[in-house]
Amino acid sequence: MSTDEQVLDSPEGWVADHIRRYVATGGAEGHEWQPGVYTLLLTTRGRRSGRLRRTALIYGRDGDDYLIVASQGGAPQHPSWYLNLLDEPDAQVQVGPETFAVRARTAEPAERARMWPRMTGIWPAYNEYQSKTDREIPVVVLQRR
């Protein structure tokens, strides 16, 4: 991803505010979003527009990998960032002050069974979101490149 390209932040107002604070402070504000709940900034390439898009997401860890959940609050459709990753799995993340390239993949069923409780331990509302939708909410594994 080119550092010259303009990055479009989430159109959701509070998320865009969170991203601006995160970037401006090198993660000093926003990395720990709530006590014990940490967020990263994910930048994907839009599958239709080709433009860079950035959002903030709660994350967990699995060894060296980062885990994120494509919940969209239990909406019937996957979030745009997840659909972007399906089309182009190479992305960029910022975790605190550090920015690096990742390759994304959807956790396989056995992995998801192990990772889902880890993520609901961080953000219990994921269970509620899953109960609101017929789709299985994906857990996404981000591997540093």
C-alpha positions as a printed Julia matrix, in Angstrom:
145×3 Matrix{Float64}:
   0.0     0.0    0.0
   1.38    3.33  -0.99
   1.91    5.86   1.77
   1.09    8.62  -0.77
  -2.5     7.51  -1.22
  -5.31    9.19   0.66
  -6.94    6.92   3.23
 -10.68    7.25   3.79
 -11.7     6.71   7.4
 -14.9     5.02   8.48
 -18.01    7.02   7.6
 -19.33    6.25  11.1
 -18.75    9.49  13.04
 -17.6     8.08  16.39
 -15.31    5.57  14.65
 -13.77    8.33  12.5
 -13.16   10.39  15.67
 -11.55    7.36  17.32
  -9.28    6.84  14.29
  -8.23   10.52  14.21
  -7.24   10.44  17.91
  -5.45    7.09  17.46
  -3.41    8.34  14.49
  -2.68   11.78  15.98
  -1.34   10.28  19.22
   0.41    7.23  17.77
  -2.11    5.03  19.57
  -1.59    6.65  23.0
  -5.3     7.52  22.8
  -7.5     4.78  21.4
  -5.29    1.7   21.52
  -6.92    0.83  24.85
 -10.49    1.74  23.93
 -12.08    0.57  27.18
 -10.37   -1.01  30.2
  -8.83   -4.25  28.91
 -10.26   -3.8   25.38
  -7.67   -2.91  22.73
  -8.2    -1.73  19.17
  -6.15   -1.68  16.02
  -6.61    0.31  12.84
  -7.15   -1.8    9.74
  -6.58   -0.35   6.27
  -7.97   -2.32   3.33
  -8.33   -1.6   -0.37
 -11.95   -1.1   -1.41
 -13.03   -3.96  -3.65
 -15.12   -1.67  -5.89
 -13.5     1.76  -5.5
  -9.86    0.65  -5.26
  -9.38    3.32  -2.57
  -7.79    2.76   0.82
 -10.3     2.46   3.66
  -9.53    2.48   7.39
 -11.54    1.35  10.38
 -10.92    0.65  14.05
 -11.54   -2.85  15.4
 -11.23   -4.69  18.69
  -8.48   -7.28  18.49
  -7.12  -10.29  20.32
  -3.94  -12.29  19.88
  -3.19  -15.87  18.93
   0.56  -16.24  19.24
   2.06  -13.73  16.8
  -1.24  -13.31  14.92
  -3.9   -10.68  15.48
  -7.56  -11.7   15.59
 -10.51   -9.53  14.59
 -14.21  -10.34  14.33
 -16.4    -9.45  11.32
 -19.52   -8.93  13.42
 -21.02   -5.65  12.21
 -23.13   -5.75  15.36
 -24.93   -8.88  14.16
 -26.13   -7.38  10.87
 -27.25   -9.91   8.25
 -24.39   -8.96   5.91
 -20.64   -9.0    6.41
 -18.92   -5.66   7.03
 -17.34   -3.97   4.01
 -13.83   -4.31   5.43
 -14.25   -8.1    5.55
 -15.51   -8.23   1.95
 -12.51   -6.09   0.97
 -10.16   -8.59   2.63
 -11.79  -11.5    0.8
 -11.01   -9.7   -2.46
  -7.54   -8.46  -1.43
  -6.12  -10.12   1.71
  -3.03   -7.89   1.9
  -3.71   -5.02   4.28
  -2.07   -2.73   6.8
  -2.64   -2.37  10.52
  -1.63    0.06  13.19
  -1.31   -1.37  16.69
  -0.45    1.39  19.12
   2.45    3.31  17.52
   3.48    0.48  15.17
   2.24    0.17  11.58
   2.9    -2.96   9.53
   1.67   -5.09   6.62
  -0.52   -8.16   7.21
  -2.13  -10.9    5.2
  -5.67  -11.75   6.26
  -7.47  -15.06   6.2
 -10.71  -16.34   7.64
 -10.2   -18.78  10.5
 -10.99  -22.39   9.56
 -13.88  -24.01  11.52
 -11.62  -25.76  14.08
  -9.6   -22.57  14.58
 -12.75  -20.47  14.92
 -14.08  -22.86  17.58
 -10.91  -22.2   19.58
 -10.65  -18.47  18.82
 -14.28  -17.45  19.29
 -14.24  -17.89  23.1
 -11.01  -15.88  23.25
 -12.68  -13.0   21.39
 -15.92  -13.17  23.38
 -13.8   -13.08  26.51
 -12.54   -9.7   25.31
 -15.9    -8.44  24.02
 -18.82  -10.55  25.33
 -21.3    -8.74  23.05
 -19.99  -10.83  20.14
 -22.2   -13.67  21.45
 -25.23  -11.37  21.32
 -24.29  -10.27  17.8
 -24.03  -13.92  16.7
 -27.51  -14.64  18.11
 -28.97  -11.78  16.02
 -27.87  -13.12  12.64
 -28.14  -16.31  10.6
 -24.63  -15.92   9.19
 -21.69  -17.34  11.06
 -19.65  -14.34  12.12
 -16.1   -14.83  10.86
 -12.98  -14.58  12.94
 -10.2   -13.12  10.81
  -6.55  -13.95  11.38
  -4.07  -11.21  10.51
  -0.56  -12.53   9.94
   2.34  -10.11   9.84
   4.1   -10.09   6.46
